């Protein structure tokens, strides 16, 4: 199906869920999510994709804008998801880029630097999104288990293939 199409399909999945939630449900801090909300996880997903799509010379995921309105306004989140889905097909997956990060709690953002490509970072974002979907699914099960969602929501493709053997 392709990396871009898979990303778009998964972004569609979270958009479908968000459109079924009230603002109160989207914002509710849930004990099963360590007092975070579905909106906070959605904001994180969106901002990681924005960092990839909108970067200039290098991507520093640690330095995301962190627009809190994305986690509190479901309509803003869905608009940004649609924007990302429109822009993704124009990404040159072979384009080389730099990634900067710091995994030290006390060091500044972007201390360590590695080479990557748009394709590798899109792969990372897709895997990372599926991980957050698994968390969102836990929150949905606590808050609104009746929400319509893809049957494989929050399950890694490798797990699905393994289960189907």
ABEGO torsion letter per residue (X at the ends): XEAAAAAAAAAAAAAAAAAABBAAAAABBBAAAGGBBAAAAAAAAAAAAAAAAABBABBBAAABAGBAAAAABAAAAAAAAAAAAAAAAABBAABBBBBBBBABAABBBGABBBBBBAAAAAAAAAAAAAAAAAAAAAAAAAABAABBBBAABGBBAAAAAAAAX
